[in-house]
C-alpha cells in the first residue's frame, strides 16, 4: 500500500471525451479524491460515482476535486458519465497490471479490473489517506472525504474554503 505522505504516482489515462487525465497534476492546487473503481457493471461503484456526482458542487466549494478511473472502455466510460451526469474527470482504458502496480491496489485474479481503491490527496498531490478494498465493498464517500479534509485543515490552522 502506498504510505501517507508519499507522492501520488504519475499516471496518464485517456478520458471518454478524448482528452488525457494526468495525475496528480489534474488535482494540484487543491485537495482531491481519486476514486479507482471496478467498472460500470459494478452496482457499488455506480452508487459511489453517483454520490460524488451529486455532491460535486459541495466538494468544489470546499476546494476538493474529484477524479475517477477504471479499465472501462472509452465507450463504456462515456455512457457512465452521461448516465450518471458525472461533472468531474474520468479516466478510462487503464492498463490494469501497470496501474495496479503503481497504486499498489487489488485487482481481480485475471487482472482485468481494479478492486475499489480511494485516495485523498493534499494540495501538492501527496497522499493523505488511502483506502484499499479487496472486493466489491469498502469505499470512500463524499461526506467522509469532506469531513477528513476539513478536520485536517482545522488541525493545521487553515480555514476551509
N, C-alpha and C positions, 0 to 999 in steps of 0.2 A: 504494500500500500504506500502511496505517496505521503510523505510526512507533512504535517502542518508546517508552514513557513517556507516550504520549498517552492520554487517557481513552477507554475503550471506548464506542462510540456508544450512545445511549439507544434501546432497541428494546422494543416490547411485542408479544408474539405469543400467540395462543391455545394452550392445551395440549390434548392429546387428551381430558382429563377435564373440560374446560370452564373451567378457570381461566386466568389470564393469567401468562405468563412475562415479567417485566420485567427487562431487562438494562441496566446491570450490577448493579442493586440486588439481584437474587436471589443474587449471588455475593459481595457485600461482607462484610468481616469475616474473610475467609479468602482463601486463594489459590483460583484457579479455572481451569478449562479450558472453553472454549466450542468445541464441535465443530459446524461447519457442514457438513452432509452432503448429498449429491446426492439421495438418496431411498431408500426401502425396496427399490427394484428394483436397486440397485447392490450387487453382492456385496462389494466392497471396503468400502463404508460399513457394511454389515451386520457384517462382520468387525470393524471399528473399534468400532462400538457394542457388540458382544458383548464385546470385550476390556475396554472401560471398565465395562460392567455387571458382568463377572466380578471386576474389581479395585476395584469401588466402595468396599467396606469398607476396603481398604488405603489408598486415596486419602483417604477421610474421616478415617481415623486420623491422617493427615498434614495435616489441615485443608485439603484440596484438594477443592473442589466441582466436579462435572461438570454441564454443561448441554449440550444439543444442540438444533439447529434445522434445519428443512428447509422446502421448499414442499409437502411431502406433505399430502394432505387429512387432516382430523381422524380419519376412519375408518381410513385407512392408517396414520397415526401411532399410533393406539390399538392396532391389530393388531401393529405393530412392537414397541411397548412390551410388549405381552402375550407375543408370541412369544420375545422376547429377554430377558424378565424384567428390563427396564430400571428401576433404582431411582431414577434421577435425573430432573430436569425435562427435558421435551422440548417445544420449541415447534414449531408446525406452521402450515400455511397462510400461510407467509411471502410477502409481496409481493416477488417476486424482483427486479424493477428497483429498487425502493425500498431494500431491504435490501442488495442488491449495491452500490448507490451508497454507502450508509452505511459498509459494511465494506470497500469497495474490492476486492471479491473477484471472481473469474472466474465466468462463467456459461456455459451453452450458447449457441450463436448466437441462438436464439429467446427467450432469457431466460425459460425455463420452469423451470430448476433451477440450483442453485449447483454449482460445482466445489468439491471439498473444500477447506476452509479450517479452520485451528485457531488459537486464541488462548489464551495463558496470561496470566492477569491477576493483579496483585498484590492486596493486601488492601484497597486503595482503589478497585479497578476500573480501574486503568491497565494498559495493555498492556506486558507484559514480553517477550513473544515472539509473533510471528505467523508462520504457515506457510500459504502460498498455493499451491495446485496449479491448473494449467491443464487438468487432465484427471482421469482416474479414479484414478490412483495418486499417492502422496505425501501422507502424513498423519501426525499425531501419534499416539503410542501411550502407554498408561498409564505404562510404565517411563520413557519419555522425559520426560513431564511431572513425574513424581515426582523423578527424578534432577535435572532442571533446577531445580525449586523448592528441593529440599534443598541443592543446591550454592549457590544464591543465598542461602538462609538462612545457610549456613555462612560464606559470603563476608561477609555483613553482620553476623556475630557473633551471630545469633539461633539459638536451638535449634529443631530440628524438633519439631513437636507429635506 
